Structure formats: structure tokens, C-alpha cells
């Protein structure tokens, strides 16, 4: 076996191991790892897995040392987290699953502070609470719950017979723990707030970029990419395409200037958009061409819509600065269905459009 074959075999094993790891932590869903929901599923499952890895061994050690209650509590938490992974794998309900992570964790931390956990070290685990709580519950709810948790922490440390005296800790340790925990809450809150602001701005920027990518800036209709994306992902299996082109548009630009031509295209976009029903789509297909997609109607109704728009354009007087002019449009109509693909329907509409042009313009062809 050659060196390259060995490397290929190693890479395949590495890729399989990575795929298995991702499948475990994304609980079987790796199609859209960057979505917010999948990210939350991943983090919740990671928290649960880490919880099992820590609580199960500590629980076993506690049982061996004769601490039955502590050991049982830790093993119970490990069991809940393991069940949480199974539940998450079957439902992907990260909201409810997050509660299975955080509320047992609150109870476990208070219990560890009260009993001291393993060799009086229980209180050192409370600092994981702020980050987990704020991530799972968000800024507002997380801070409220952390307030209640801090109150429970104060009561446990100062008003109960907690483990601090039993292990001979300095009396000042309680205050140090409390203040340091509050500092961690404060810092975690700042981080969560900054991240939430950043994520919000990122979403807004992404939405704006998506709008620019799929929208024609001049007419505010869909552009070619946007129209194809909407049609290719449409739930409709049949719709009618109306491909329209402005007759002698070059003469408008030559006689009145390109600004007048842009104005005319903007007005045409408005005429088309106001002629459509809810659910219909319109795009500037390119230059002076427009594509309209009409769903949930018969072919004669689609033809009638094309004629209606054509007449509205013919009757409309365009006025730009001191210039007044009229325009006409030609239409080609085709239907996409089970036997005619989207690309084939666009080609048919284009052929019929140019048939209307050759027949004298300012008319609609559907065959």
C-alpha cells in the first residue's frame, strides 16, 4: 500500500470520527450547524455531556467513601443529563431540554454548598452557574434566576448549618465566595449582553445583505436571483410565468436620458406590484425585462392579468421633469407544472414574448 493510500485511509477514519462526534453533539442533526436552534442543541448537549462526565465519577467516589446521600444525588443528576441527551435526540426541543440542564444544576450547587461535596470542595463548582444560566435563559430571565440563586446561596451559607465550620474554613471564606460569585455574575452578564447585541447586529446586517442580494435596488422588486430562489423553494407545483419587456426602451434612454429611463422602470415596478394579488411574485428580470409568477389561478386568469398590466402601462403617462411620454410592454405567458420544469417554462415564456414582439409589440402571447 502506497504512502498516499495510507494517508487517504487515515483521512477517511478521521472524517468518520469527526462525523460521529458531530452527530453525537448535534444529536443527529448536522444539516444546518450555524442556525441558532442547532447551536443551542449543541451547547445544551455539551453541557449535559460534561455534567455526566463530572457528576457520575464523583457520585461513584462518594458512594465508595460512604456518602450515600451525596453519591445518590450526583448519580441522579448524571442520569437526568443522560436522559436529557436521549430526549434531545428525539425531539430537538432545546427550550424544555435546557430546563433539564439548569434547574437540576441549581439544586445540585446549593446541595454541594450545604454539604461541602467531596472533601469540602462543593462550593468551587458554583462559578459555572452564571454562564450556563445566561446562555440557556437569556439576559433578562437569566439575571432574575441568578438573583434568586444568589439569595439561596446567602441563606445556605449564613443561615444554615453548612459545611464551612465542619471543615475548619476561615469565617471570611463565605464572604469571599459570595463576592467572587457576584463578580462572576456581573462579568458573565456583561459578556452575555455584548454577545446578544453583537448577534442582533449580525442578524440585522445579514438580513440587509440578504435583501440586497435578492432585491433590485432600482424597482425594489425581486432580482433574478431572488425570483429563482423563491420559485425553486416554492411549495406550489404549478404556477404561471408572465415575462414582460418594454417596447423600444432604448429610445426612451436616447431621447430623455438614462435618469428618465430609470424613473420609467421604477414606475413600471410600481404598476406591476400594485396589480398583483397576495402570494404573486414580481422581479426585474434584467434590463427592461420583468418576470411575474402567478400562483393558485387558471391559465386564462394569468393571461387576463398580463393583459390588465399591459393596458395599464399603455394608458399611463410618464412624467419626468419637463418630459412626458408613454410606453408599452409585450408579454409572453407560460405554465410550469409537473411536465414542464421551471427552466423550460421560462424558455417558453421568453419565446412567446419575442413572438409578441415580432407580431407588432404591445400584446400578449400564450401559445
C-alpha positions in Angstrom: 0.0 0.0 0.0 1.4 3.4 -1.0 2.0 6.4 1.2 -0.9 8.2 -0.4 -3.3 5.2 0.2 -2.3 5.2 3.8 -3.0 8.9 4.0 -6.4 8.5 2.3 -7.3 5.7 4.7 -6.3 7.8 7.7 -8.2 10.8 6.4 -11.3 8.6 5.9 -11.1 7.4 9.5 -10.5 11.0 10.7 -13.6 12.2 8.8 -15.7 9.3 10.1 -14.6 10.1 13.7 -15.4 13.8 13.2 -18.8 12.9 11.7 -19.6 10.6 14.7 -18.6 13.3 17.1 -20.8 15.9 15.4 -23.7 13.5 15.1 -23.5 12.9 18.9 -23.3 16.6 20.0 -25.8 17.8 17.3 -28.0 14.8 18.3 -28.2 13.5 14.7 -28.8 16.9 13.0 -25.8 18.3 11.2 -27.5 19.9 8.2 -27.5 23.4 9.5 -24.9 23.7 12.2 -24.9 27.5 12.1 -28.6 28.1 12.8 -29.5 29.4 16.3 -31.6 26.4 17.1 -28.9 23.9 16.2 -26.3 25.9 18.1 -28.5 25.7 21.2 -29.0 22.0 20.8 -25.2 21.6 20.5 -24.4 23.7 23.6 -27.2 22.1 25.8 -26.0 18.6 24.8 -22.4 19.6 25.5 -23.4 20.9 29.0 -25.3 17.7 29.7 -22.4 15.5 28.5 -19.9 17.4 30.6 -22.3 17.1 33.5 -22.4 13.3 33.2 -18.6 13.1 32.9 -18.1 15.0 36.1 -21.1 14.0 38.3 -21.0 10.3 37.6 -17.4 9.7 38.7 -17.8 12.0 41.7 -21.0 10.2 42.6 -19.3 6.8 42.5 -16.4 8.1 44.6 -18.9 9.5 47.2 -20.6 6.1 47.4 -17.3 4.4 47.9 -16.5 6.9 50.7 -19.8 6.1 52.4 -21.6 9.3 51.5 -24.7 7.7 50.3 -26.9 10.8 50.0 -24.3 12.9 48.1 -23.4 10.0 45.9 -27.0 9.2 45.1 -27.7 12.9 44.3 -24.7 13.1 41.9 -25.6 9.8 40.2 -29.2 11.1 39.9 -28.0 14.3 38.2 -25.8 12.2 35.8 -28.9 10.0 35.0 -31.1 13.1 34.3 -28.4 14.5 32.0 -28.1 11.2 30.1 -31.9 11.1 29.7 -31.8 14.7 28.6 -29.5 13.7 25.7 -31.9 11.0 24.6 -34.9 13.4 24.9 -33.0 16.0 22.9 -32.0 13.5 20.2 -35.7 12.5 19.6 -37.3 15.9 19.9 -34.7 18.7 19.4 -36.8 20.7 21.9 -33.9 22.8 23.2 -36.2 25.0 25.3 -37.5 22.2 27.6 -34.2 20.4 27.4 -32.4 23.5 28.7 -34.6 23.4 31.8 -33.5 19.8 32.4 -29.9 21.1 32.5 -30.2 24.3 34.5 -32.7 23.5 37.3 -31.1 20.3 38.5 -27.8 22.2 38.3 -29.2 25.0 40.6 -30.3 22.3 43.1 -27.1 20.4 42.9 -25.0 23.5 43.6 -27.0 24.6 46.6 -26.7 21.0 47.9 -22.9 21.0 47.4 -22.5 24.3 49.2 -24.6 23.0 52.1 -22.9 19.6 52.4 -19.4 20.5 51.2 -19.5 17.8 48.5 -16.3 15.8 48.2 -13.8 16.7 50.9 -15.4 20.2 51.4 -14.9 21.4 47.8 -18.5 21.6 46.8 -18.6 25.4 46.7 -15.9 25.7 44.0 -18.5 24.4 41.4 -20.9 27.3 41.7 -18.9 29.5 39.3 -20.2 27.6 36.3 -23.8 28.6 37.1 -23.8 32.2 35.7 -22.5 31.3 32.2 -24.9 28.3 31.9 -27.9 30.2 33.2 -27.4 33.3 31.0 -26.8 31.2 27.9 -29.9 29.0 28.4 -32.3 31.6 29.7 -31.1 34.8 28.1 -30.1 38.0 29.7 -33.4 39.0 31.5 -34.6 35.7 32.7 -31.0 34.5 33.5 -30.3 37.5 35.7 -33.6 37.1 37.6 -32.8 33.5 38.2 -29.2 34.3 39.2 -30.6 36.8 41.7 -32.8 34.1 43.3 -29.8 31.7 43.2 -27.6 34.2 45.0 -30.3 34.7 47.6 -30.4 30.9 48.1 -26.6 30.9 48.3 -26.7 33.5 51.1 -29.3 31.7 53.1 -27.4 28.4 52.7 -24.1 29.8 53.7 -25.1 32.2 56.5 -28.4 30.8 58.0 -27.9 27.0 57.9 -25.5 24.6 59.4 -23.4 24.4 56.2 -20.1 22.6 55.8 -17.8 25.6 56.4 -17.5 25.0 60.1 -17.2 21.3 59.7 -14.1 21.6 57.5 -12.5 24.3 59.6 -12.6 27.0 56.9 -11.8 30.7 57.8 -15.0 32.6 58.6 -14.1 35.2 55.9 -14.3 32.5 53.2 -18.1 32.8 52.9 -17.9 36.5 52.1 -15.1 35.9 49.6 -17.2 33.2 47.9 -20.2 35.4 47.8 -18.4 38.5 46.5 -16.4 36.5 43.9 -19.6 34.8 42.7 -21.3 38.2 42.3 -18.3 39.4 40.3 -18.6 36.3 38.0 -22.3 37.0 37.6 -21.5 40.6 36.7 -18.8 39.7 34.2 -21.0 37.0 32.7 -23.8 39.5 32.4 -21.6 42.0 30.6 -20.4 39.2 28.2 -23.9 37.9 27.5 -25.2 41.4 26.9 -22.4 42.3 24.5 -22.8 38.9 22.7 -26.6 39.4 22.4 -26.0 42.9 21.0 -23.4 41.6 18.6 -25.7 38.7 17.5 -28.6 41.1 17.0 -26.5 43.4 14.8 -25.2 40.4 12.9 -28.7 39.2 12.2 -29.8 42.7 11.1 -26.7 43.0 8.8 -27.4 39.5 7.5 -31.0 40.5 6.7 -29.8 43.7 5.0 -27.3 41.8 2.9 -29.9 39.1 2.0 -32.3 41.9 1.0 -29.6 43.5 -1.2 -28.7 40.0 -2.7 -32.3 39.2 -3.7 -33.8 42.6 -4.4 -33.4 45.0 -7.3 -32.3 48.3 -5.9 -34.0 50.5 -8.5 -37.5 49.0 -8.6 -37.5 47.3 -5.2 -38.8 44.2 -6.8 -37.0 40.8 -6.6 -34.0 40.5 -8.8 -33.2 37.4 -11.0 -31.5 35.6 -8.2 -34.3 36.4 -5.7 -37.0 35.2 -8.1 -35.3 32.0 -8.9 -34.7 31.3 -5.2 -38.4 31.9 -4.4 -39.7 29.8 -7.3 -37.3 26.9 -6.7 -38.3 26.7 -3.0 -42.0 27.4 -3.6 -44.5 24.9 -2.2 -46.6 25.3 -5.4 -46.1 22.6 -8.0 -47.7 24.7 -10.7 -47.7 28.4 -11.4 -47.8 30.7 -14.5 -45.0 32.9 -15.6 -45.5 36.3 -17.3 -42.3 37.5 -18.9 -42.6 41.2 -20.0 -40.3 43.5 -21.9 -40.6 47.3 -22.5 -41.1 48.1 -26.2 -38.4 50.4 -27.7 -37.0 51.2 -24.3 -33.7 52.3 -25.9 -35.4 55.2 -27.5 -36.5 56.5 -24.0 -32.9 56.5 -22.9 -31.7 58.1 -26.1 -34.3 60.8 -26.2 -34.8 61.7 -22.5 -31.6 60.3 -20.8 -30.9 57.3 -18.6 -32.3 59.1 -15.5 -35.6 59.2 -17.3 -35.2 55.5 -18.2 -34.6 54.6 -14.5 -37.6 56.7 -13.5 -39.7 54.8 -16.0 -38.5 51.4 -14.7 -39.4 52.5 -11.2 -42.9 53.4 -12.2 -43.3 50.2 -14.1 -42.3 48.3 -11.0 -45.0 50.1 -9.0 -47.6 49.4 -11.7 -46.8 45.7 -11.7 -46.6 45.4 -7.9 -50.0 47.1 -7.4 -51.6 44.8 -10.0 -50.7 41.6 -8.2 -52.5 39.6 -5.5 -51.0 38.4 -2.3 -48.7 35.5 -3.0 -47.8 36.6 -6.5 -44.2 37.4 -7.2 -42.6 40.1 -9.4 -39.0 40.6 -10.4 -36.9 42.8 -12.6 -35.5 40.0 -14.7 -32.8 42.1 -16.3 -32.6 45.5 -18.0 -36.1 46.4 -19.1 -37.5 42.8 -18.6 -39.8 41.9 -15.8 -40.9 38.4 -14.7 -44.2 37.8 -12.8 -45.1 34.5 -11.2 -48.8 33.9 -10.5 -49.9 31.1 -8.3 -53.2 29.5 -7.5 -55.1 30.5 -10.6 -56.1 29.1 -14.0 -54.2 30.0 -17.2 -56.9 32.3 -18.6 -56.7 34.3 -15.4 -52.9 34.6 -15.8 -53.4 35.8 -19.3 -56.0 38.3 -18.2 -53.6 39.7 -15.6 -50.9 40.1 -18.2 -53.4 42.0 -20.4 -54.5 44.1 -17.5 -50.9 45.2 -16.7 -50.2 45.8 -20.4 -53.3 48.1 -20.7 -52.4 50.0 -17.5 -48.9 50.6 -18.9 -50.2 51.7 -22.2 -52.6 54.2 -20.6 -50.1 55.6 -18.1 -48.5 58.9 -18.8 -44.9 59.0 -17.6 -43.7 62.5 -16.4 -40.1 63.1 -15.7 -39.0 66.7 -15.1 -40.4 68.5 -18.2 -40.7 65.3 -20.2 -43.9 63.4 -20.7 -44.0 60.2 -22.6 -45.9 56.9 -23.0 -44.6 53.3 -23.1 -45.9 49.9 -24.0 -45.0 46.3 -23.0 -45.1 42.9 -24.6 -45.8 39.7 -22.7 -45.1 36.0 -23.1 -47.1 33.6 -20.8 -46.1 30.0 -19.9 -47.0 27.5 -17.3 -44.7 25.5 -15.0 -46.3 22.2 -13.9 -45.5 18.5 -13.4 -44.5 18.1 -17.0 -42.8 21.5 -17.6 -39.8 22.4 -15.4 -39.1 26.0 -14.3 -36.3 26.5 -16.8 -38.4 25.1 -19.6 -41.3 27.4 -18.6 -39.0 30.4 -18.6 -37.7 29.5 -22.0 -41.3 29.1 -23.3 -42.3 32.5 -21.9 -39.3 34.1 -23.5 -40.1 32.5 -26.9 -43.7 33.7 -26.6 -42.5 37.2 -25.6 -40.4 37.5 -28.7 -43.3 36.1 -30.7 -45.4 39.1 -29.4 -42.5 41.4 -30.4 -42.4 40.1 -33.9 -46.2 40.3 -34.2 -46.1 44.1 -33.6 -45.4 44.6 -29.9 -47.8 45.8 -27.2 -49.5 42.4 -27.0 -49.6 39.1 -25.1 -48.8 35.7 -26.4 -49.6 32.4 -24.5 -49.0 30.0 -27.4 
